[in-house]
Amino acid sequence: VLQVADQPSFSTLAYENTTLGAGVFADIASLPSEGLYYWRVRARFANGSFSAWSAVDQFVVDVP
């Protein structure tokens, strides 16, 4: 699971993908605007349970 939000609390998501697999890239071109975003990931195991969320990191969308 990949989540992207515009605040580190992830109270409102700008993007979420629950179907990513190993070696698959996420297309986040649909983000609503330029600015600072936060992201985190977690794994879904074969039995349907989830890992803990990763550490939160950030990136900037800057369109020329």
Order of alpha helices (4+ residues) and beta strands (2+ residues): beta-beta-beta-beta
